Amino acid sequence: MIPGLAMAHDPGLSGVRIILNSGNYVVSVTTHISRLLKADHLTGNPKDPELVSALSNRLKLKVDGKSYRSTDRHLILDRANDMIILQSTASGTPKTWEFGAKIYPDDSSSTTVCDVVQNGKSIYLKVLTGGRTNAPTQNSAGSVVFEFLKQGTLHI
C-alpha cells in the first residue's frame, strides 16, 4: 500500500503498483484527479473514457521488454479525496519490468513511487523523482531501505 499511503498528504506524489499473482498480474496507477486534469488540460467534468485515456497515456511501463497496454481497464474515482486509480489485469507473470518515467515527467516537483508486490510482500520499490528514469528489474531489500532513506533526506 505504499503508493496509496504516500500520496495521502502530498499531491505531488503518484504511484504505480504491479501485483504479481499466479497466472496474471494487476497494474494500478494512482494520482490526484486535479493534477491529472491540470497536466492534460482537461476542463469541466471529463467523462471516464477521457480520464482512462489521459492516465493510460502517462503510464510508461514495459513488461518483459514490451510496452504495457491493457484493454481490461477499471477506473476508480474518489472525488472526495481527489484521487483516481486506474487498474488493469493481464495474463502471465512477468519476469522483468521497467518504469520508463514518472507519471508527470515534465513536472520537476512530482514524484512517482513504483512497487511490485508478490505474495503480499514488496519485492521491488523505486522512487522516481527526475525526468525519464529507467529502473532495473529488481532491488534487494537493502537497496529499498536505502532509497527511502535517501528520498526522506532529500525531502527534508
C-alpha positions in Angstrom: 0.0 0.0 0.0 3.0 2.3 -0.1 1.9 4.3 -3.2 -1.6 5.0 -1.9 -0.4 5.8 1.6 2.4 8.0 0.4 0.0 10.1 -1.6 -2.4 10.8 1.2 -0.7 14.1 2.1 1.2 15.2 -1.0 -0.5 16.0 -4.3 2.9 15.8 -6.0 3.1 12.0 -5.4 1.7 9.4 -7.8 2.0 5.6 -7.6 2.4 2.6 -9.9 2.0 -0.8 -8.4 2.3 -4.2 -10.1 0.7 -7.1 -8.1 2.0 -10.5 -9.3 -0.5 -13.3 -9.0 -0.4 -16.9 -10.1 -1.1 -16.7 -13.8 -1.8 -13.0 -14.0 -0.8 -9.6 -12.7 -2.6 -6.3 -11.9 -1.2 -2.9 -12.7 -2.6 0.1 -10.7 -1.8 3.7 -11.3 -2.9 6.2 -8.7 -2.7 10.0 -8.8 -4.7 13.1 -7.8 -7.6 14.0 -10.1 -6.8 17.7 -10.0 -3.2 17.1 -11.0 -4.2 14.9 -14.0 -6.8 17.4 -15.2 -4.3 20.3 -15.0 -1.5 18.3 -16.6 -3.6 17.1 -19.5 -5.6 20.4 -19.9 -8.9 18.7 -19.2 -11.7 21.1 -18.3 -15.2 20.8 -16.9 -16.2 17.3 -15.8 -14.4 14.9 -18.1 -16.1 11.5 -18.8 -14.5 8.3 -17.6 -13.1 7.4 -21.1 -11.2 10.7 -21.2 -9.7 10.1 -17.8 -8.7 6.5 -18.7 -7.1 7.7 -21.8 -5.2 10.5 -20.1 -3.9 8.3 -17.3 -3.1 5.3 -19.6 -1.0 7.6 -21.9 1.0 8.8 -18.9 2.0 5.2 -17.8 5.4 4.4 -19.3 5.8 0.8 -18.3 7.5 -2.1 -20.1 6.7 -5.7 -19.0 9.1 -8.4 -20.3 10.6 -5.9 -22.7 7.2 -4.8 -24.3 5.3 -1.6 -23.7 2.4 -2.4 -21.4 -1.0 -1.7 -22.8 -4.2 -3.3 -21.5 -7.7 -3.1 -22.7 -9.1 -4.6 -19.5 -9.1 -1.3 -17.5 -11.2 -0.3 -14.4 -11.4 3.3 -13.3 -11.9 4.1 -9.6 -12.7 7.7 -8.8 -12.6 9.1 -5.2 -13.6 12.7 -5.8 -14.0 13.4 -2.1 -10.2 12.7 -1.7 -9.2 14.0 -5.2 -7.9 10.5 -6.1 -8.1 8.4 -9.3 -7.0 4.8 -9.7 -6.7 3.0 -13.0 -6.4 -0.8 -12.6 -5.9 -3.3 -15.3 -5.2 -7.1 -15.4 -3.1 -9.0 -17.8 -2.3 -12.7 -18.1 1.0 -14.2 -17.4 3.6 -13.5 -14.7 6.3 -11.0 -15.9 9.9 -11.7 -15.2 11.1 -8.1 -15.9 9.6 -4.7 -15.6 10.8 -1.2 -16.4 9.3 2.0 -15.2 10.3 4.4 -18.0 9.2 7.7 -16.5 7.3 9.2 -13.6 3.6 9.9 -14.2 4.3 13.6 -14.7 7.8 13.7 -16.3 7.6 17.4 -17.2 6.9 18.5 -13.6 10.1 18.6 -11.6 8.1 18.8 -8.3 6.4 15.4 -9.0 7.4 12.1 -7.6 6.2 8.6 -8.6 6.5 5.7 -6.2 6.7 2.4 -8.1 6.5 -1.0 -6.4 6.0 -4.6 -7.3 4.2 -7.0 -4.9 4.3 -10.8 -4.8 2.7 -13.0 -2.2 1.7 -9.9 -0.2 5.3 -8.6 0.0 7.0 -5.8 -1.8 9.8 -7.3 -3.9 10.8 -4.1 -5.8 10.5 -0.4 -4.9 11.7 2.6 -6.8 11.1 6.3 -6.2 11.2 8.3 -9.5 12.0 12.0 -9.0 13.8 13.1 -12.1 12.6 13.2 -15.7 12.7 9.9 -17.6 14.1 7.2 -15.3 14.8 3.6 -16.3 14.6 1.2 -13.4 16.4 -2.2 -13.0 14.2 -5.3 -12.8 14.6 -5.9 -9.1 16.1 -4.4 -6.0 17.3 -6.1 -2.8 15.6 -5.3 0.5 18.7 -3.3 1.5 18.5 -1.1 -1.6 14.8 -0.4 -1.0 15.6 0.8 2.6 18.4 2.9 1.2 16.2 4.5 -1.4 13.6 5.5 1.2 16.3 7.0 3.5 17.8 8.9 0.5 14.4 10.3 -0.5 13.5 11.2 3.0 16.7 13.1 3.4 16.2 14.9 0.1 12.6 15.8 1.1 13.8 17.4 4.4 
